[in-house]
């Protein structure tokens, strides 16, 4: 009875370690690269994009139309 309980606890620990090992590895790698887990990435808004320019123009146009009403 007590042996079954220890066996259950042991296997629960094994499953928990296997389940959370990728998370621990990601946190370890994130802290090792000074907050850059995916390598060199650009902050948002620093890169030029036609889509972003069109979206910004559309937003300003809608704001202008709403301000006129």
N, C-alpha and C positions, 0 to 999 in steps of 0.2 A: 504494500500500500504506500509506504513512505518512499520506497524505491521508484514507484511509478510517478510520484509527484516530482522527485528530483529529475527523472528522465524527461518528463514533460517540460519542466523549467529549463533544462539544458537545451532541448530542441527549440524551445521558444527563443532562447538567446541566440542560437545559431541562425534561425530564420531572421531575427531582428538585425543581426550583424550583416547578413547578406543583403537585407532589404535597404539598410541605411548606408552601406559602404559607398555606393556611388555619390550620395549626398556629401558624405565626409570627404571624399576625394575631390569633389568640386569645390568645397569650401577651402580645402587645403591649397589647391591650385590657385584659387582666387586670391587668397591671402599671400601667396608666394609671388604673384605677378603684380603686386601693388594695385590691386583693384581692376586689373584688366584680364578678365577670364577668357576673352575671345581674341586676344592679341590687340594690335593697334586698330582702334575704331575711332571714327570722327564723331565729335559731339553733334547732336541734332542742330540743324540750322546752319552749319558751317559749309555744307556743300551746295553747289548750285544745281538746280534741277528745273527743267521745263514744267514739270507737273506742279512743283511748289510755286513757281512763278504764276502759272495759270490759276491755281487755287487762290493765291493771294489777290490777284487781279479781280477774280470773281467775287471774293469777299468784299473788297473795297467797292465794287460796282453795286452789290446788293445793299451795302451800308449807305451808299449815296442815294439809291432809290428809296430806301426806307426813311432817310432823313428829309427827303423832299415832300413826303406825304404827311 
